[in-house]
Amino acid sequence: MTTYMQSLRTKTIHQARIKLSKHRDLGEQSSLNIFQVADLMDRIHNASKKAEENNSVFFSIGMN
Protein backbone atom coordinates (compact mmCIF):
# COMPACT_ATOMS: atom_id res chain seq x y z
CA MET A 1 0.00 0.00 0.00
CA THR A 2 2.83 2.40 0.81
CA THR A 3 4.52 1.93 -2.56
CA TYR A 4 1.18 2.55 -4.27
CA MET A 5 0.75 5.84 -2.40
CA GLN A 6 4.32 6.88 -3.22
CA SER A 7 3.72 6.05 -6.88
CA LEU A 8 0.51 8.06 -6.87
CA ARG A 9 2.29 11.08 -5.36
CA THR A 10 5.10 10.82 -7.87
CA LYS A 11 2.61 10.63 -10.75
CA THR A 12 0.69 13.65 -9.44
CA ILE A 13 3.87 15.71 -9.13
CA HIS A 14 5.00 14.67 -12.60
CA GLN A 15 1.65 15.67 -14.12
CA ALA A 16 1.74 19.02 -12.31
CA ARG A 17 5.23 19.73 -13.68
CA ILE A 18 4.08 18.86 -17.20
CA LYS A 19 1.06 21.17 -16.94
CA LEU A 20 3.26 24.02 -15.67
CA SER A 21 5.73 23.43 -18.47
CA LYS A 22 2.96 23.59 -21.09
CA HIS A 23 1.58 26.72 -19.44
CA ARG A 24 5.02 28.32 -19.58
CA ASP A 25 5.39 27.45 -23.28
CA LEU A 26 1.93 28.71 -24.25
CA GLY A 27 2.17 31.95 -22.31
CA GLU A 28 -0.96 34.06 -22.65
CA GLN A 29 -2.67 31.43 -24.81
CA SER A 30 -2.70 28.98 -21.90
CA SER A 31 -6.09 27.89 -20.62
CA LEU A 32 -4.91 27.85 -16.98
CA ASN A 33 -5.82 30.75 -14.74
CA ILE A 34 -3.62 32.09 -11.98
CA PHE A 35 -5.36 30.04 -9.29
CA GLN A 36 -4.80 26.79 -11.16
CA VAL A 37 -1.14 27.64 -11.68
CA ALA A 38 -0.74 28.48 -7.99
CA ASP A 39 -2.37 25.17 -7.05
CA LEU A 40 0.04 23.24 -9.29
CA MET A 41 3.01 25.09 -7.84
CA ASP A 42 1.80 24.40 -4.29
CA ARG A 43 1.46 20.69 -5.07
CA ILE A 44 5.05 20.51 -6.27
CA HIS A 45 6.42 22.60 -3.42
CA ASN A 46 4.49 20.77 -0.69
CA ALA A 47 5.40 17.35 -2.07
CA SER A 48 9.12 18.12 -1.95
CA LYS A 49 8.72 19.56 1.54
CA LYS A 50 6.86 16.44 2.70
CA ALA A 51 9.57 14.20 1.23
CA GLU A 52 12.23 16.11 3.17
CA GLU A 53 10.25 15.73 6.40
CA ASN A 54 9.87 11.99 5.87
CA ASN A 55 13.59 11.60 5.24
CA SER A 56 14.50 13.57 8.35
CA VAL A 57 12.17 11.47 10.53
CA PHE A 58 13.79 8.25 9.36
CA PHE A 59 17.21 9.77 9.89
CA SER A 60 16.25 10.75 13.45
CA ILE A 61 14.98 7.26 14.23
CA GLY A 62 18.18 5.72 12.88
CA MET A 63 20.32 7.93 15.11
CA ASN A 64 18.60 6.78 18.31
N, C-alpha and C positions, 0 to 999 in steps of 0.2 A: 504493500500500500504506500509506503514512504517513497519508493522509487517512482511510482505512478504520479504522486503529487509533485515530486521534483521535476519529472518530465513535463507535467502540465504547466508548471511555473516557467520552465525554460522555454516551452513553446509560446506561452503568452508573451514573454519578454521579447522573443525573437519576432513575433508578429507585430508587436508595438514598434520595434526598431524599424521594421520594413515599412510600416505605415508612415512613420516620421520621415524616413528617407524619401518616400514617394512625395510626401507633402513638401519637403525641402526642394525636390526637383521641379515640382509643378509650380511652386510659388503662389501667386495670386489665383491661379486657375484651380487650386486644390479645393476639394469639396469639404475639407475639415474646417471647423470653426475653431476659435481660440480655446474654447473650453475642452474640446475633444483633444486638441494638441497638448494642453496642460495635463489632461488625464493620462495620456500616453506617456508623457515625460515623468509624471508622478509614479506610474507603474514601474518604469525602468529604474528610477532613482530608489524607490522603496524596496524593490527586489534586491538590488545590490546591497542596500543597507541591511536588509534582513539576512542576507547570506553572510555578511561580515559578523553580525551578531551571533549567528549559529556557529560560525567558526571559532569565535572567541569563547563561547560557552564550552565547546568541546576542548579547547586548549586549557581552559581553567580547570576542568574536571581532570584532565590528564596530569596537571601539575600537582594535584592533591594526593 
